[in-house]
């Protein structure tokens, strides 16, 4: 059975002091969770402080982005070596990185391979726009993102990747895909494509989170779907009560 995994993406929110306060609140509120993997992905400025605050707890720490080179003249970037000092996870290819900062399937692939080479757990984001969804292009588009991300990645490496299916049109809009639609897309556009690239065992081993206006009141409906293994949570991860509610409702729905 794939271990459920819920991660918070704090995006460009929280000063260092605010981040530490939130981390400490989550550490207390979620201290009894043992059957689910948990993580928070903080701004780069807060990684060190949050890593210290959560040291020894059941909540892991992740970065929101990284470059694929170990070092060099790349002003403003952080390398996998730097991330590894402070975090276990790294988000790669988030739709906002693709939309605003020119992230492509090729750069996602480079970052994915660099993260794996340094023992980080990459959370690779894929998902379609509203226009693509309405045009019936979701399955081929998401499938192409999967093929691009995993190019040159071995089966042994692939099973260490976490995927986050995020329909772009549902991020921050209050809209959500139905649980049934999300589950079907993950099966057809993600797991079936992974089975083509590798085999059925690899396709079944890789965890896939859902992301897109995830809240405490809809998490239970998503987590019980057979292809959904958790969530990558945006705005609702910025408060202790809302993120805790998501985790607790997911655990209850799973009978854990």
N, C-alpha and C positions, 0 to 999 in steps of 0.2 A: 504494500500500500504506500502511495506517495504521501509524504508528511506534509500536512497543510502549512502554508507559509503566507503570512500577512505582513506586508511592509508599508511603512509610511514614507511618502515623498514630500518633504517639507518645502520643496521648491525654493523660491527666493523670499523666504520668510524667516524670521527669528534672528535677533541679535545673539551674541554668544550667551549673555546672561539669560535671555528668554529661552534659548535652546536648552541650556542646562536645567532651568526650572521645569520645562516640559519633560525632559528626559527623566528627571528625578520623580516627577509625578507619575509617569508611566511605569517606572521601575517599581514603585510602591503598588500601584493599582493592578499590575499584571504579574506580580511576583509569584503567584500560584499557578501560572500557566506552564505546563510541562509537556503537553502533547502537541503543541503547535510551535512552528518556528516563527520568530518575531524579529523585525528589524526596523530601524528608522534611518532614512537617508537624508542627511543634513546638508545645509550649505557648507562649502569648503572651509569657510572661516570658523565654523563651529565644530568641525570634525574632531579636533584634538580634545576640546573641552567635553563634548558629549561622549567621546570614547572613554575618557577618564571617569565621567559620571556613571556610565553603564558597565564599567569593568566588573567582571565577575557576576553579572546579572544574566537573565535569560533573554535579554534583548540585544541583538547584534546591531552594528553600525555600518552604514553604507554611504558612499559618495554618490553624487548625482551625475557625474560625468568624469571623464579622464581622457588624456591624450594617449596615443599608442606607442610613443617613444619613451625610453627609460629616462632620458635627459636630453638637453639641447637648448638651442636658442628659440624657444617657443613661448614668448612672453604671454603671461596670463594663464597658461595651461598648468595642469597638475598631472604627473606621470603615475603609472601603475606602481612604481616603487614608492612614491610618496603616499599614495592611497593605502598601500598595504601596511604601512607603519601605523595607520590609524583606523582602518576599516577592514571588514571582511567582504562586503558587497560593493558593487558599483552598478548604477543604472546606465544602460547604454542605449542610445537611439531613441530616447523619449520623443514623442511627437513634437513637443515644443523645441527640442534641439533640431529636429528635422525641419520644422517650419521656419524658425527664426534664425538659426545659425548654420544652415547649410549641411546638416548631417545627411549622409547618403547611405545606401546599402553597402557601398564599398568602405566607407569610414567605419560603419558599424562592424563590419567584418574585421577590420584591422584592430579595432578596440577590443572586440570579443576575443580574438586570438591573443592579444597582449594581456588581457585580464586573466585568461586561463593559464598563460605561461607563468604568471606570477602568483598563482594559487588563489586568486580572487574568485568570488562567485558572481558572475555577471547576471544582471536582470535585464534582458533584452526586450525592448518594447516594439510591438508591431501593431498595426491597425490602419483602418481606412477612413477616408473623409466622408462627409454626408453625401457629396455628389457621387462618389464611387459606390457608396452603399445603395443609393437610389437607382444607379445605373446597372446594378447587378454585378459590379466588378469586384466585390469584396473578396471572393475566394481566390481568383487569380492574382489579385494585388497582394494580399497577405501571403499567399503561397510564394510569390516572387520575393517578398521580404525575407521569408524563412530561407529560401535557397541562397539568397545573397549573404545573409548573416552567417550561415553555416559553411560557406565555401571553404574548403581546405581544412575543416575541423574534423578530427577523427571521432569515431563512435565513442571511444573511451573518454574523450574530452567533452563530447556533446551532452552526456548524461549529467554533467556538472553545471549545465546552463539552466537558468530559470527564465521562462518567457512570460511576458505580460501582454495579454491581448487587450488593447485599449482602442475601441472605436473612437476616433478623434472627435467625432460629432457629439460624443457623450461626455467629454472632459470639460468640467466647469460650466456645463450648460443646464444641468439639472435633468437632462435626458439620459436614459439608459437603454441599452439593448435589453430585450427580454432575456431572462436566464436561458430559455430554450434556444433562442437564436444564437446567443453567445456560445452555448455548448456545441451547437451544430457547427458553427464557424470554426471553433477550436478543433473539432474532430476532422472536418473536411479540409480546411486550409492550413492547419498546423500539424496535427498528428498524422494524417494521411501522407502529407508531404515529407515529414520526418521519416515515416516508414519507407518511402521511396528512396530517400537519401541514405538511410541506414538499414534498419529493419524494425519489425513490430515491437521488439523488446525495448529498443532505444526510444521509439515513439511513445511507448507507455510509461517509460521511466522518467521522462522530462516533465517537470512541474510547470503548469501554466496558470498564472494568476489572471484575474479579470480586473480591469481598471476602467473607470469611467463613471464618475459621480457615485462611487460606492459610499453607502451610509449604513448606519446601524440598522435601519428599518428595512433595508433590502439585501443585506449581506447573507442572511440565512437562505434566501431563495437562490442565490448564486452558488454558495458553497456546497449545496447538496447535489449539484449537477455533476455527472460522472467525469467530465473532462476538466472541471474547474477545481484548482487546488489551493485557492486563496485569493488574495487581492493585493494590488498596488494602489494604495489609498492616497489621494491628494489632499484637498481641503479639510476633509474630516479627520486627518491625522494631526492637525495643528492644535487640537485641544485634547486634554486627558480624557474627558468624559466621552467624547464622540469616538475616539480611537478605541478606547476600552470597550465601549458598547459594540463596536464592530467585531472585536475579537471574541467577546463573551457570547454574542449572538451566534457567531460562526461555530464556536465550541458546542453550544447547546444544540444547534441544528444537526451537528455531526454526532451528538451523543457522547462527547468527549469531556 
